[in-house]
Amino acid sequence: MMINKVLDAKGLACPMPIVKTKMAISELESGQILEIHTTDKGAKSDFPAWAKSGGHELLKHEEESDLLKFWIRKG
């Protein structure tokens, strides 16, 4: 998978990971991929809902101990 930008949102509490993601994805062109790293457990439900409502595609997510990783393709 070709990653166009990586966002480090570790240590941020809701709603900041989504706010930072919204800012980062606005810098990308349609079809490009943003990788997000966060420690906010609420992100598991927040990111799928946010991506869908914004017309973006959540490609996948992984959990590694306390770290959550998400890959979103800009719509």
All heavy atoms as a GROMACS GRO file, in nm:
protein
  583
    1MET      N    1   0.084  -0.118   0.000
    1MET     CA    2   0.000   0.000   0.000
    1MET      C    3   0.090   0.125   0.000
    1MET      O    4   0.180   0.135   0.081
    1MET     CB    5  -0.090  -0.004   0.125
    1MET     CG    6  -0.190   0.107   0.128
    1MET     SD    7  -0.310   0.104   0.267
    1MET     CE    8  -0.292  -0.050   0.348
    2MET      N    9   0.061   0.217  -0.089
    2MET     CA   10   0.138   0.341  -0.101
    2MET      C   11   0.080   0.446  -0.005
    2MET      O   12  -0.035   0.489  -0.022
    2MET     CB   13   0.130   0.391  -0.245
    2MET     CG   14   0.175   0.532  -0.266
    2MET     SD   15   0.352   0.540  -0.282
    2MET     CE   16   0.368   0.711  -0.327
    3ILE      N   17   0.156   0.482   0.098
    3ILE     CA   18   0.112   0.579   0.197
    3ILE      C   19   0.160   0.717   0.154
    3ILE      O   20   0.280   0.737   0.128
    3ILE     CB   21   0.168   0.546   0.337
    3ILE    CG1   22   0.138   0.402   0.377
    3ILE    CG2   23   0.116   0.645   0.441
    3ILE    CD1   24  -0.007   0.364   0.376
    4ASN      N   25   0.070   0.814   0.149
    4ASN     CA   26   0.106   0.948   0.106
    4ASN      C   27   0.139   1.040   0.223
    4ASN      O   28   0.213   1.136   0.208
    4ASN     CB   29  -0.008   1.010   0.024
    4ASN     CG   30  -0.037   0.927  -0.100
    4ASN    OD1   31  -0.132   0.849  -0.102
    4ASN    ND2   32   0.046   0.939  -0.201
    5LYS      N   33   0.084   1.012   0.341
    5LYS     CA   34   0.109   1.095   0.458
    5LYS      C   35   0.085   1.011   0.583
    5LYS      O   36  -0.005   0.928   0.586
    5LYS     CB   37   0.016   1.217   0.456
    5LYS     CG   38   0.042   1.320   0.564
    5LYS     CD   39  -0.046   1.443   0.543
    5LYS     CE   40  -0.018   1.547   0.648
    5LYS     NZ   41   0.090   1.638   0.611
    6VAL      N   42   0.166   1.034   0.687
    6VAL     CA   43   0.149   0.966   0.816
    6VAL      C   44   0.119   1.072   0.921
    6VAL      O   45   0.189   1.173   0.930
    6VAL     CB   46   0.275   0.885   0.855
    6VAL    CG1   47   0.256   0.822   0.992
    6VAL    CG2   48   0.304   0.778   0.751
    7LEU      N   49   0.014   1.049   0.998
    7LEU     CA   50  -0.026   1.141   1.104
    7LEU      C   51  -0.001   1.076   1.240
    7LEU      O   52  -0.052   0.967   1.266
    7LEU     CB   53  -0.174   1.178   1.090
    7LEU     CG   54  -0.233   1.260   1.204
    7LEU    CD1   55  -0.170   1.398   1.210
    7LEU    CD2   56  -0.384   1.271   1.190
    8ASP      N   57   0.077   1.143   1.324
    8ASP     CA   58   0.101   1.095   1.460
    8ASP      C   59   0.004   1.166   1.554
    8ASP      O   60   0.022   1.283   1.585
    8ASP     CB   61   0.246   1.124   1.501
    8ASP     CG   62   0.279   1.075   1.641
    8ASP    OD1   63   0.190   1.022   1.710
    8ASP    OD2   64   0.396   1.091   1.682
    9ALA      N   65  -0.099   1.094   1.597
    9ALA     CA   66  -0.198   1.149   1.690
    9ALA      C   67  -0.192   1.076   1.824
    9ALA      O   68  -0.290   1.075   1.899
    9ALA     CB   69  -0.338   1.140   1.628
   10LYS      N   70  -0.076   1.017   1.854
   10LYS     CA   71  -0.061   0.943   1.980
   10LYS      C   72  -0.068   1.041   2.098
   10LYS      O   73  -0.015   1.151   2.091
   10LYS     CB   74   0.072   0.868   1.982
   10LYS     CG   75   0.081   0.759   1.877
   10LYS     CD   76   0.205   0.673   1.891
   10LYS     CE   77   0.334   0.739   1.861
   10LYS     NZ   78   0.368   0.759   1.722
   11GLY      N   79  -0.136   0.997   2.204
   11GLY     CA   80  -0.145   1.078   2.325
   11GLY      C   81  -0.256   1.183   2.322
   11GLY      O   82  -0.278   1.250   2.422
   12LEU      N   83  -0.324   1.196   2.210
   12LEU     CA   84  -0.432   1.294   2.200
   12LEU      C   85  -0.565   1.228   2.237
   12LEU      O   86  -0.591   1.114   2.201
   12LEU     CB   87  -0.441   1.350   2.058
   12LEU     CG   88  -0.318   1.423   2.006
   12LEU    CD1   89  -0.338   1.466   1.862
   12LEU    CD2   90  -0.286   1.544   2.093
   13ALA      N   91  -0.649   1.303   2.309
   13ALA     CA   92  -0.781   1.252   2.348
   13ALA      C   93  -0.886   1.303   2.251
   13ALA      O   94  -0.868   1.405   2.186
   13ALA     CB   95  -0.814   1.296   2.490
   14CYS      N   96  -0.996   1.231   2.245
   14CYS     CA   97  -1.109   1.267   2.160
   14CYS      C   98  -1.153   1.410   2.193
   14CYS      O   99  -1.157   1.445   2.311
   14CYS     CB  100  -1.222   1.168   2.187
   14CYS     SG  101  -1.364   1.191   2.079
   15PRO      N  102  -1.178   1.491   2.096
   15PRO     CA  103  -1.192   1.466   1.953
   15PRO      C  104  -1.067   1.500   1.872
   15PRO      O  105  -1.072   1.504   1.749
   15PRO     CB  106  -1.305   1.562   1.913
   15PRO     CG  107  -1.277   1.683   1.997
   15PRO     CD  108  -1.226   1.627   2.129
   16MET      N  109  -0.953   1.522   1.936
   16MET     CA  110  -0.835   1.571   1.864
   16MET      C  111  -0.783   1.477   1.755
   16MET      O  112  -0.741   1.526   1.649
   16MET     CB  113  -0.723   1.608   1.963
   16MET     CG  114  -0.753   1.734   2.044
   16MET     SD  115  -0.813   1.874   1.946
   16MET     CE  116  -0.671   1.912   1.847
   17PRO      N  117  -0.783   1.344   1.772
   17PRO     CA  118  -0.737   1.261   1.660
   17PRO      C  119  -0.820   1.283   1.532
   17PRO      O  120  -0.764   1.290   1.422
   17PRO     CB  121  -0.753   1.118   1.712
   17PRO     CG  122  -0.735   1.133   1.861
   17PRO     CD  123  -0.804   1.264   1.893
   18ILE      N  124  -0.951   1.300   1.547
   18ILE     CA  125  -1.036   1.325   1.431
   18ILE      C  126  -1.010   1.465   1.375
   18ILE      O  127  -1.001   1.484   1.254
   18ILE     CB  128  -1.186   1.308   1.467
   18ILE    CG1  129  -1.218   1.162   1.497
   18ILE    CG2  130  -1.276   1.363   1.357
   18ILE    CD1  131  -1.216   1.069   1.377
   19VAL      N  132  -0.994   1.563   1.462
   19VAL     CA  133  -0.966   1.700   1.417
   19VAL      C  134  -0.836   1.704   1.337
   19VAL      O  135  -0.830   1.762   1.228
   19VAL     CB  136  -0.960   1.797   1.538
   19VAL    CG1  137  -0.910   1.934   1.496
   19VAL    CG2  138  -1.096   1.808   1.605
   20LYS      N  139  -0.732   1.640   1.390
   20LYS     CA  140  -0.602   1.637   1.321
   20LYS      C  141  -0.611   1.559   1.189
   20LYS      O  142  -0.549   1.596   1.090
   20LYS     CB  143  -0.495   1.573   1.411
   20LYS     CG  144  -0.467   1.650   1.537
   20LYS     CD  145  -0.366   1.757   1.512
   20LYS     CE  146  -0.320   1.819   1.644
   20LYS     NZ  147  -0.231   1.931   1.622
   21THR      N  148  -0.690   1.451   1.190
   21THR     CA  149  -0.708   1.371   1.068
   21THR      C  150  -0.778   1.454   0.961
   21THR      O  151  -0.739   1.452   0.844
   21THR     CB  152  -0.789   1.243   1.099
   21THR    OG1  153  -0.714   1.165   1.191
   21THR    CG2  154  -0.815   1.163   0.974
   22LYS      N  155  -0.880   1.528   1.001
   22LYS     CA  156  -0.953   1.612   0.906
   22LYS      C  157  -0.859   1.714   0.842
   22LYS      O  158  -0.863   1.736   0.721
   22LYS     CB  159  -1.068   1.682   0.979
   22LYS     CG  160  -1.160   1.758   0.888
   22LYS     CD  161  -1.278   1.814   0.966
   22LYS     CE  162  -1.372   1.889   0.874
   22LYS     NZ  163  -1.486   1.945   0.944
   23MET      N  164  -0.772   1.773   0.923
   23MET     CA  165  -0.676   1.871   0.871
   23MET      C  166  -0.576   1.804   0.777
   23MET      O  167  -0.545   1.857   0.670
   23MET     CB  168  -0.603   1.940   0.988
   23MET     CG  169  -0.693   2.032   1.067
   23MET     SD  170  -0.620   2.093   1.222
   23MET     CE  171  -0.460   2.151   1.172
   24ALA      N  172  -0.526   1.687   0.816
   24ALA     CA  173  -0.425   1.618   0.735
   24ALA      C  174  -0.483   1.569   0.603
   24ALA      O  175  -0.417   1.579   0.499
   24ALA     CB  176  -0.367   1.501   0.814
   25ILE      N  177  -0.604   1.518   0.605
   25ILE     CA  178  -0.662   1.463   0.483
   25ILE      C  179  -0.699   1.574   0.385
   25ILE      O  180  -0.701   1.554   0.264
   25ILE     CB  181  -0.782   1.369   0.513
   25ILE    CG1  182  -0.788   1.257   0.408
   25ILE    CG2  183  -0.912   1.443   0.521
   25ILE    CD1  184  -0.862   1.135   0.448
   26SER      N  185  -0.721   1.694   0.436
   26SER     CA  186  -0.753   1.807   0.348
   26SER      C  187  -0.632   1.846   0.262
   26SER      O  188  -0.648   1.909   0.158
   26SER     CB  189  -0.802   1.927   0.428
   26SER     OG  190  -0.696   1.986   0.500
   27GLU      N  191  -0.513   1.806   0.305
   27GLU     CA  192  -0.390   1.836   0.231
   27GLU      C  193  -0.363   1.733   0.121
   27GLU      O  194  -0.272   1.752   0.041
   27GLU     CB  195  -0.271   1.840   0.327
   27GLU     CG  196  -0.283   1.948   0.434
   27GLU     CD  197  -0.178   1.936   0.543
   27GLU    OE1  198  -0.091   1.846   0.534
   27GLU    OE2  199  -0.184   2.016   0.638
   28LEU      N  200  -0.439   1.625   0.120
   28LEU     CA  201  -0.419   1.519   0.022
   28LEU      C  202  -0.513   1.536  -0.098
   28LEU      O  203  -0.615   1.604  -0.088
   28LEU     CB  204  -0.444   1.382   0.085
   28LEU     CG  205  -0.354   1.341   0.200
   28LEU    CD1  206  -0.394   1.204   0.252
   28LEU    CD2  207  -0.209   1.340   0.160
   29GLU      N  208  -0.477   1.472  -0.207
   29GLU     CA  209  -0.564   1.469  -0.324
   29GLU      C  210  -0.651   1.344  -0.317
   29GLU      O  211  -0.617   1.246  -0.251
   29GLU     CB  212  -0.479   1.466  -0.452
   29GLU     CG  213  -0.398   1.593  -0.472
   29GLU     CD  214  -0.315   1.589  -0.598
   29GLU    OE1  215  -0.347   1.510  -0.690
   29GLU    OE2  216  -0.217   1.664  -0.604
   30SER      N  217  -0.764   1.348  -0.386
   30SER     CA  218  -0.855   1.234  -0.390
   30SER      C  219  -0.780   1.107  -0.432
   30SER      O  220  -0.701   1.109  -0.526
   30SER     CB  221  -0.968   1.264  -0.488
   30SER     OG  222  -1.062   1.161  -0.486
   31GLY      N  223  -0.803   0.998  -0.358
   31GLY     CA  224  -0.738   0.871  -0.388
   31GLY      C  225  -0.610   0.847  -0.310
   31GLY      O  226  -0.561   0.734  -0.304
   32GLN      N  227  -0.555   0.952  -0.250
   32GLN     CA  228  -0.433   0.934  -0.172
   32GLN      C  229  -0.466   0.875  -0.035
   32GLN      O  230  -0.580   0.883   0.012
   32GLN     CB  231  -0.358   1.067  -0.157
   32GLN     CG  232  -0.297   1.114  -0.288
   32GLN     CD  233  -0.208   1.236  -0.269
   32GLN    OE1  234  -0.241   1.329  -0.196
   32GLN    NE2  235  -0.093   1.235  -0.335
   33ILE      N  236  -0.364   0.816   0.030
   33ILE     CA  237  -0.387   0.741   0.155
   33ILE      C  238  -0.316   0.807   0.272
   33ILE      O  239  -0.198   0.842   0.265
   33ILE     CB  240  -0.340   0.595   0.139
   33ILE    CG1  241  -0.424   0.527   0.031
   33ILE    CG2  242  -0.350   0.520   0.272
   33ILE    CD1  243  -0.378   0.388  -0.006
   34LEU      N  244  -0.392   0.822   0.381
   34LEU     CA  245  -0.342   0.876   0.507
   34LEU      C  246  -0.333   0.762   0.608
   34LEU      O  247  -0.428   0.686   0.625
   34LEU     CB  248  -0.438   0.985   0.559
   34LEU     CG  249  -0.406   1.044   0.696
   34LEU    CD1  250  -0.272   1.121   0.693
   34LEU    CD2  251  -0.518   1.136   0.741
   35GLU      N  252  -0.216   0.749   0.673
   35GLU     CA  253  -0.198   0.652   0.781
   35GLU      C  254  -0.199   0.729   0.912
   35GLU      O  255  -0.127   0.827   0.927
   35GLU     CB  256  -0.065   0.579   0.764
   35GLU     CG  257  -0.037   0.478   0.872
   35GLU     CD  258   0.094   0.402   0.852
   35GLU    OE1  259   0.135   0.382   0.734
   35GLU    OE2  260   0.156   0.364   0.952
   36ILE      N  261  -0.285   0.686   1.006
   36ILE     CA  262  -0.298   0.754   1.134
   36ILE      C  263  -0.256   0.660   1.246
   36ILE      O  264  -0.297   0.545   1.249
   36ILE     CB  265  -0.445   0.798   1.159
   36ILE    CG1  266  -0.496   0.884   1.043
   36ILE    CG2  267  -0.458   0.874   1.290
   36ILE    CD1  268  -0.604   0.818   0.965
   37HIS      N  269  -0.176   0.713   1.340
   37HIS     CA  270  -0.136   0.639   1.460
   37HIS      C  271  -0.199   0.712   1.579
   37HIS      O  272  -0.177   0.832   1.597
   37HIS     CB  273   0.016   0.638   1.478
   37HIS     CG  274   0.087   0.574   1.364
   37HIS    ND1  275   0.224   0.574   1.355
   37HIS    CD2  276   0.044   0.507   1.255
   37HIS    CE1  277   0.261   0.510   1.246
   37HIS    NE2  278   0.153   0.470   1.183
   38THR      N  279  -0.276   0.640   1.661
   38THR     CA  280  -0.339   0.702   1.778
   38THR      C  281  -0.341   0.603   1.895
   38THR      O  282  -0.332   0.482   1.875
   38THR     CB  283  -0.481   0.751   1.745
   38THR    OG1  284  -0.537   0.818   1.859
   38THR    CG2  285  -0.572   0.637   1.702
   39THR      N  286  -0.356   0.658   2.014
   39THR     CA  287  -0.369   0.576   2.134
   39THR      C  288  -0.508   0.591   2.195
   39THR      O  289  -0.537   0.533   2.299
   39THR     CB  290  -0.262   0.615   2.239
   39THR    OG1  291  -0.265   0.757   2.257
   39THR    CG2  292  -0.123   0.573   2.195
   40ASP      N  293  -0.594   0.669   2.130
   40ASP     CA  294  -0.730   0.693   2.177
   40ASP      C  295  -0.819   0.574   2.142
   40ASP      O  296  -0.846   0.548   2.026
   40ASP     CB  297  -0.785   0.821   2.114
   40ASP     CG  298  -0.928   0.850   2.153
   40ASP    OD1  299  -0.974   0.797   2.257
   40ASP    OD2  300  -0.995   0.927   2.081
   41LYS      N  301  -0.863   0.500   2.244
   41LYS     CA  302  -0.943   0.379   2.222
   41LYS      C  303  -1.077   0.411   2.153
   41LYS      O  304  -1.134   0.326   2.084
   41LYS     CB  305  -0.969   0.305   2.353
   41LYS     CG  306  -0.843   0.250   2.417
   41LYS     CD  307  -0.776   0.149   2.328
   41LYS     CE  308  -0.648   0.096   2.390
   41LYS     NZ  309  -0.565   0.024   2.294
   42GLY      N  310  -1.128   0.531   2.171
   42GLY     CA  311  -1.252   0.571   2.106
   42GLY      C  312  -1.239   0.577   1.955
   42GLY      O  313  -1.339   0.577   1.883
   43ALA      N  314  -1.116   0.580   1.906
   43ALA     CA  315  -1.092   0.588   1.762
   43ALA      C  316  -1.146   0.466   1.689
   43ALA      O  317  -1.179   0.476   1.571
   43ALA     CB  318  -0.942   0.604   1.736
   44LYS      N  319  -1.158   0.353   1.758
   44LYS     CA  320  -1.208   0.231   1.694
   44LYS      C  321  -1.348   0.251   1.637
   44LYS      O  322  -1.382   0.194   1.534
   44LYS     CB  323  -1.206   0.113   1.791
   44LYS     CG  324  -1.067   0.059   1.815
   44LYS     CD  325  -1.071  -0.074   1.887
   44LYS     CE  326  -1.065  -0.054   2.036
   44LYS     NZ  327  -1.050  -0.180   2.110
   45SER      N  328  -1.429   0.331   1.703
   45SER     CA  329  -1.562   0.360   1.650
   45SER      C  330  -1.566   0.494   1.578
   45SER      O  331  -1.643   0.512   1.483
   45SER     CB  332  -1.666   0.357   1.763
   45SER     OG  333  -1.633   0.452   1.862
   46ASP      N  334  -1.482   0.588   1.620
   46ASP     CA  335  -1.483   0.723   1.560
   46ASP      C  336  -1.437   0.723   1.415
   46ASP      O  337  -1.500   0.786   1.329
   46ASP     CB  338  -1.392   0.818   1.639
   46ASP     CG  339  -1.446   0.850   1.778
   46ASP    OD1  340  -1.565   0.821   1.803
   46ASP    OD2  341  -1.369   0.903   1.860
   47PHE      N  342  -1.326   0.657   1.384
   47PHE     CA  343  -1.270   0.665   1.249
   47PHE      C  344  -1.358   0.601   1.142
   47PHE      O  345  -1.377   0.662   1.037
   47PHE     CB  346  -1.127   0.609   1.245
   47PHE     CG  347  -1.026   0.711   1.288
   47PHE    CD1  348  -0.966   0.705   1.412
   47PHE    CD2  349  -0.990   0.815   1.204
   47PHE    CE1  350  -0.875   0.801   1.453
   47PHE    CE2  351  -0.898   0.911   1.244
   47PHE     CZ  352  -0.840   0.905   1.368
   48PRO      N  353  -1.414   0.483   1.164
   48PRO     CA  354  -1.504   0.428   1.061
   48PRO      C  355  -1.623   0.520   1.034
   48PRO      O  356  -1.659   0.544   0.918
   48PRO     CB  357  -1.549   0.294   1.119
   48PRO     CG  358  -1.440   0.255   1.213
   48PRO     CD  359  -1.390   0.385   1.272
   49ALA      N  360  -1.683   0.575   1.139
   49ALA     CA  361  -1.799   0.664   1.122
   49ALA      C  362  -1.758   0.793   1.051
   49ALA      O  363  -1.827   0.840   0.961
   49ALA     CB  364  -1.862   0.694   1.257
   50TRP      N  365  -1.645   0.849   1.092
   50TRP     CA  366  -1.598   0.974   1.031
   50TRP      C  367  -1.565   0.954   0.884
   50TRP      O  368  -1.601   1.037   0.799
   50TRP     CB  369  -1.475   1.028   1.106
   50TRP     CG  370  -1.422   1.152   1.043
   50TRP    CD1  371  -1.466   1.279   1.064
   50TRP    CD2  372  -1.318   1.160   0.946
   50TRP    NE1  373  -1.395   1.366   0.985
   50TRP    CE2  374  -1.303   1.296   0.912
   50TRP    CE3  375  -1.235   1.066   0.884
   50TRP    CZ2  376  -1.209   1.340   0.819
   50TRP    CZ3  377  -1.142   1.111   0.792
   50TRP    CH2  378  -1.129   1.246   0.761
   51ALA      N  379  -1.495   0.846   0.852
   51ALA     CA  380  -1.457   0.820   0.712
   51ALA      C  381  -1.582   0.806   0.626
   51ALA      O  382  -1.590   0.866   0.518
   51ALA     CB  383  -1.371   0.694   0.704
   52LYS      N  384  -1.678   0.729   0.673
   52LYS     CA  385  -1.801   0.707   0.596
   52LYS      C  386  -1.877   0.838   0.576
   52LYS      O  387  -1.921   0.867   0.465
   52LYS     CB  388  -1.888   0.604   0.668
   52LYS     CG  389  -2.012   0.565   0.590
   52LYS     CD  390  -2.090   0.457   0.662
   52LYS     CE  391  -2.212   0.416   0.581
   52LYS     NZ  392  -2.291   0.315   0.650
   53SER      N  393  -1.890   0.918   0.680
   53SER     CA  394  -1.967   1.043   0.670
   53SER      C  395  -1.897   1.145   0.581
   53SER      O  396  -1.962   1.230   0.522
   53SER     CB  397  -1.991   1.103   0.809
   53SER     OG  398  -1.871   1.155   0.863
   54GLY      N  399  -1.764   1.135   0.569
   54GLY     CA  400  -1.689   1.229   0.487
   54GLY      C  401  -1.667   1.181   0.344
   54GLY      O  402  -1.602   1.250   0.265
   55GLY      N  403  -1.717   1.062   0.311
   55GLY     CA  404  -1.700   1.009   0.177
   55GLY      C  405  -1.563   0.948   0.152
   55GLY      O  406  -1.520   0.932   0.038
   56HIS      N  407  -1.494   0.914   0.261
   56HIS     CA  408  -1.362   0.852   0.252
   56HIS      C  409  -1.376   0.702   0.274
   56HIS      O  410  -1.479   0.653   0.320
   56HIS     CB  411  -1.266   0.913   0.355
   56HIS     CG  412  -1.262   1.062   0.351
   56HIS    ND1  413  -1.221   1.134   0.241
   56HIS    CD2  414  -1.298   1.155   0.444
   56HIS    CE1  415  -1.230   1.263   0.266
   56HIS    NE2  416  -1.277   1.278   0.389
   57GLU      N  417  -1.268   0.627   0.246
   57GLU     CA  418  -1.271   0.482   0.261
   57GLU      C  419  -1.170   0.438   0.367
   57GLU      O  420  -1.050   0.463   0.353
   57GLU     CB  421  -1.236   0.416   0.127
   57GLU     CG  422  -1.237   0.266   0.131
   57GLU     CD  423  -1.193   0.202   0.000
   57GLU    OE1  424  -1.159   0.274  -0.096
   57GLU    OE2  425  -1.190   0.078  -0.004
   58LEU      N  426  -1.221   0.373   0.472
   58LEU     CA  427  -1.133   0.314   0.572
   58LEU      C  428  -1.084   0.182   0.514
   58LEU      O  429  -1.160   0.087   0.499
   58LEU     CB  430  -1.207   0.291   0.704
   58LEU     CG  431  -1.126   0.224   0.815
   58LEU    CD1  432  -1.007   0.308   0.855
   58LEU    CD2  433  -1.213   0.196   0.936
   59LEU      N  434  -0.956   0.178   0.477
   59LEU     CA  435  -0.901   0.060   0.411
   59LEU      C  436  -0.877  -0.053   0.509
   59LEU      O  437  -0.907  -0.168   0.481
   59LEU     CB  438  -0.771   0.097   0.340
   59LEU     CG  439  -0.784   0.204   0.232
   59LEU    CD1  440  -0.647   0.245   0.180
   59LEU    CD2  441  -0.872   0.154   0.119
   60LYS      N  442  -0.818  -0.019   0.626
   60LYS     CA  443  -0.797  -0.121   0.729
   60LYS      C  444  -0.754  -0.053   0.858
   60LYS      O  445  -0.722   0.066   0.859
   60LYS     CB  446  -0.694  -0.224   0.685
   60LYS     CG  447  -0.550  -0.179   0.683
   60LYS     CD  448  -0.459  -0.296   0.646
   60LYS     CE  449  -0.315  -0.269   0.683
   60LYS     NZ  450  -0.229  -0.384   0.666
   61HIS      N  451  -0.756  -0.129   0.966
   61HIS     CA  452  -0.701  -0.080   1.092
   61HIS      C  453  -0.636  -0.197   1.164
   61HIS      O  454  -0.672  -0.312   1.144
   61HIS     CB  455  -0.807  -0.010   1.178
   61HIS     CG  456  -0.894  -0.102   1.257
   61HIS    ND1  457  -1.006  -0.161   1.206
   61HIS    CD2  458  -0.883  -0.144   1.385
   61HIS    CE1  459  -1.062  -0.236   1.299
   61HIS    NE2  460  -0.989  -0.228   1.409
   62GLU      N  461  -0.537  -0.164   1.243
   62GLU     CA  462  -0.463  -0.264   1.321
   62GLU      C  463  -0.447  -0.214   1.463
   62GLU      O  464  -0.443  -0.094   1.488
   62GLU     CB  465  -0.322  -0.287   1.262
   62GLU     CG  466  -0.320  -0.352   1.127
   62GLU     CD  467  -0.178  -0.368   1.072
   62GLU    OE1  468  -0.082  -0.323   1.138
   62GLU    OE2  469  -0.166  -0.423   0.963
   63GLU      N  470  -0.438  -0.310   1.555
   63GLU     CA  471  -0.416  -0.278   1.694
   63GLU      C  472  -0.288  -0.347   1.739
   63GLU      O  473  -0.274  -0.468   1.725
   63GLU     CB  474  -0.535  -0.329   1.777
   63GLU     CG  475  -0.572  -0.239   1.888
   63GLU     CD  476  -0.702  -0.281   1.955
   63GLU    OE1  477  -0.798  -0.318   1.885
   63GLU    OE2  478  -0.704  -0.276   2.079
   64GLU      N  479  -0.193  -0.268   1.789
   64GLU     CA  480  -0.067  -0.323   1.841
   64GLU      C  481  -0.051  -0.274   1.984
   64GLU      O  482  -0.008  -0.161   2.006
   64GLU     CB  483   0.051  -0.275   1.757
   64GLU     CG  484   0.048  -0.320   1.612
   64GLU     CD  485   0.159  -0.256   1.529
   64GLU    OE1  486   0.244  -0.183   1.586
   64GLU    OE2  487   0.160  -0.279   1.408
   65SER      N  488  -0.090  -0.354   2.080
   65SER     CA  489  -0.086  -0.316   2.220
   65SER      C  490  -0.174  -0.192   2.241
   65SER      O  491  -0.293  -0.197   2.216
   65SER     CB  492   0.058  -0.294   2.264
   65SER     OG  493   0.066  -0.269   2.402
   66ASP      N  494  -0.116  -0.078   2.279
   66ASP     CA  495  -0.194   0.045   2.301
   66ASP      C  496  -0.204   0.131   2.176
   66ASP      O  497  -0.270   0.234   2.177
   66ASP     CB  498  -0.131   0.129   2.413
   66ASP     CG  499  -0.149   0.065   2.550
   66ASP    OD1  500  -0.240  -0.020   2.563
   66ASP    OD2  501  -0.073   0.098   2.641
   67LEU      N  502  -0.136   0.092   2.069
   67LEU     CA  503  -0.134   0.172   1.947
   67LEU      C  504  -0.237   0.123   1.846
   67LEU      O  505  -0.244   0.004   1.815
   67LEU     CB  506   0.006   0.167   1.884
   67LEU     CG  507   0.025   0.247   1.756
   67LEU    CD1  508   0.008   0.396   1.783
   67LEU    CD2  509   0.161   0.218   1.696
   68LEU      N  510  -0.317   0.216   1.796
   68LEU     CA  511  -0.414   0.186   1.691
   68LEU      C  512  -0.365   0.253   1.563
   68LEU      O  513  -0.321   0.368   1.565
   68LEU     CB  514  -0.552   0.242   1.726
   68LEU     CG  515  -0.615   0.191   1.856
   68LEU    CD1  516  -0.738   0.272   1.890
   68LEU    CD2  517  -0.651   0.045   1.842
   69LYS      N  518  -0.371   0.180   1.452
   69LYS     CA  519  -0.331   0.233   1.323
   69LYS      C  520  -0.449   0.224   1.227
   69LYS      O  521  -0.517   0.121   1.222
   69LYS     CB  522  -0.213   0.156   1.264
   69LYS     CG  523  -0.085   0.171   1.342
   69LYS     CD  524   0.027   0.095   1.273
   69LYS     CE  525   0.158   0.106   1.350
   69LYS     NZ  526   0.265   0.030   1.282
   70PHE      N  527  -0.471   0.331   1.152
   70PHE     CA  528  -0.580   0.336   1.054
   70PHE      C  529  -0.524   0.382   0.921
   70PHE      O  530  -0.435   0.468   0.917
   70PHE     CB  531  -0.689   0.434   1.099
   70PHE     CG  532  -0.758   0.394   1.224
   70PHE    CD1  533  -0.705   0.430   1.348
   70PHE    CD2  534  -0.876   0.321   1.222
   70PHE    CE1  535  -0.767   0.392   1.466
   70PHE    CE2  536  -0.938   0.283   1.339
   70PHE     CZ  537  -0.885   0.319   1.460
   71TRP      N  538  -0.579   0.328   0.813
   71TRP     CA  539  -0.544   0.371   0.678
   71TRP      C  540  -0.672   0.415   0.610
   71TRP      O  541  -0.766   0.337   0.595
   71TRP     CB  542  -0.479   0.257   0.601
   71TRP     CG  543  -0.342   0.226   0.652
   71TRP    CD1  544  -0.224   0.275   0.605
   71TRP    CD2  545  -0.306   0.138   0.759
   71TRP    NE1  546  -0.119   0.224   0.676
   71TRP    CE2  547  -0.167   0.138   0.772
   71TRP    CE3  548  -0.381   0.058   0.846
   71TRP    CZ2  549  -0.098   0.064   0.867
   71TRP    CZ3  550  -0.313  -0.017   0.942
   71TRP    CH2  551  -0.174  -0.014   0.952
   72ILE      N  552  -0.674   0.543   0.569
   72ILE     CA  553  -0.793   0.601   0.507
   72ILE      C  554  -0.757   0.657   0.370
   72ILE      O  555  -0.661   0.733   0.358
   72ILE     CB  556  -0.854   0.713   0.597
   72ILE    CG1  557  -0.900   0.654   0.730
   72ILE    CG2  558  -0.969   0.782   0.524
   72ILE    CD1  559  -0.952   0.755   0.829
   73ARG      N  560  -0.837   0.618   0.269
   73ARG     CA  561  -0.820   0.672   0.134
   73ARG      C  562  -0.915   0.790   0.118
   73ARG      O  563  -1.035   0.777   0.144
   73ARG     CB  564  -0.850   0.568   0.027
   73ARG     CG  565  -0.841   0.626  -0.116
   73ARG     CD  566  -0.868   0.523  -0.223
   73ARG     NE  567  -0.754   0.434  -0.233
   73ARG     CZ  568  -0.762   0.301  -0.229
   73ARG    NH1  569  -0.877   0.241  -0.216
   73ARG    NH2  570  -0.654   0.227  -0.240
   74LYS      N  571  -0.860   0.904   0.078
   74LYS     CA  572  -0.942   1.023   0.060
   74LYS      C  573  -1.041   1.003  -0.055
   74LYS      O  574  -1.005   0.957  -0.162
   74LYS     CB  575  -0.854   1.145   0.033
   74LYS     CG  576  -0.936   1.273   0.020
   74LYS     CD  577  -0.849   1.394   0.012
   74LYS     CE  578  -0.936   1.520   0.005
   74LYS     NZ  579  -0.856   1.640   0.013
   75GLY      N  580  -1.167   1.039  -0.030
   75GLY     CA  581  -1.272   1.026  -0.129
   75GLY      C  582  -1.273   1.139  -0.228
   75GLY      O  583  -1.199   1.233  -0.221
   0.00000   0.00000   0.00000
